């Protein structure tokens, strides 16, 4: 099967877009700056293993408590 560099680059770009969106979604719950989390996720996904490691770090990070949530004791 012929698999040229253009197709490979397009697949990496689509993967980076998807990972950036997932990192943004997780960043809304787990960080103070979700846009930065999404941009970092996109940038690190240029090398897919780094993007997956960053995604795992975000997944295992504790959720932040927002001001609108009631505090239960």
C-alpha positions as CSV (number, residue, x, y, z in Angstrom):
1,X,0.0,0.0,0.0
2,X,1.3,3.4,-1.0
3,X,1.3,5.8,2.0
4,X,2.8,9.1,1.2
5,X,3.9,11.9,3.5
6,X,1.0,14.2,2.7
7,X,-1.6,11.6,3.9
8,X,0.5,11.0,7.0
9,X,0.7,14.7,7.8
10,X,-3.0,15.1,7.3
11,X,-3.7,12.2,9.7
12,X,-1.4,13.8,12.3
13,X,-3.1,17.1,11.9
14,X,-6.6,15.6,12.4
15,X,-5.3,13.6,15.4
16,X,-3.9,16.9,16.9
17,X,-7.3,18.7,16.4
18,X,-9.2,15.9,18.1
19,X,-6.7,15.7,21.0
20,X,-6.8,19.5,21.3
21,X,-10.6,19.4,21.6
22,X,-10.4,16.6,24.2
23,X,-7.8,18.4,26.2
24,X,-9.9,21.6,26.2
25,X,-12.9,19.6,27.4
26,X,-10.9,18.1,30.2
27,X,-9.2,21.4,30.9
28,X,-12.6,23.1,31.6
29,X,-13.0,20.8,34.6
30,X,-9.4,20.3,35.8
31,X,-7.5,23.6,35.2
32,X,-8.0,27.3,35.6
33,X,-7.2,27.9,31.9
34,X,-8.9,25.4,29.6
35,X,-7.8,27.2,26.4
36,X,-4.1,26.8,27.3
37,X,-4.8,23.1,28.1
38,X,-6.3,22.7,24.6
39,X,-3.4,24.5,22.9
40,X,-0.8,22.5,24.8
41,X,-2.7,19.3,23.9
42,X,-2.8,20.3,20.2
43,X,0.9,21.1,20.2
44,X,2.0,18.0,22.0
45,X,-0.1,15.8,19.7
46,X,2.1,16.6,16.7
47,X,4.1,13.8,18.3
48,X,1.3,11.4,19.2
49,X,2.8,9.7,22.2
50,X,3.4,13.1,23.9
51,X,-0.2,14.0,23.3
52,X,-1.4,10.8,24.8
53,X,0.8,11.2,27.8
54,X,-0.5,14.8,28.3
55,X,-4.1,13.5,28.0
56,X,-3.4,10.9,30.7
57,X,-2.0,13.5,33.0
58,X,-5.1,15.6,32.5
59,X,-7.4,12.6,33.1
60,X,-5.7,11.7,36.4
61,X,-5.6,15.3,37.7
62,X,-8.2,16.2,40.3
63,X,-11.2,18.4,39.4
64,X,-11.0,22.0,40.6
65,X,-13.8,23.4,42.7
66,X,-15.6,26.3,40.9
67,X,-17.2,29.2,42.8
68,X,-20.7,28.2,41.6
69,X,-20.6,24.7,43.1
70,X,-21.9,24.2,46.6
71,X,-19.4,23.0,49.1
72,X,-20.6,19.8,50.8
73,X,-19.3,18.8,54.2
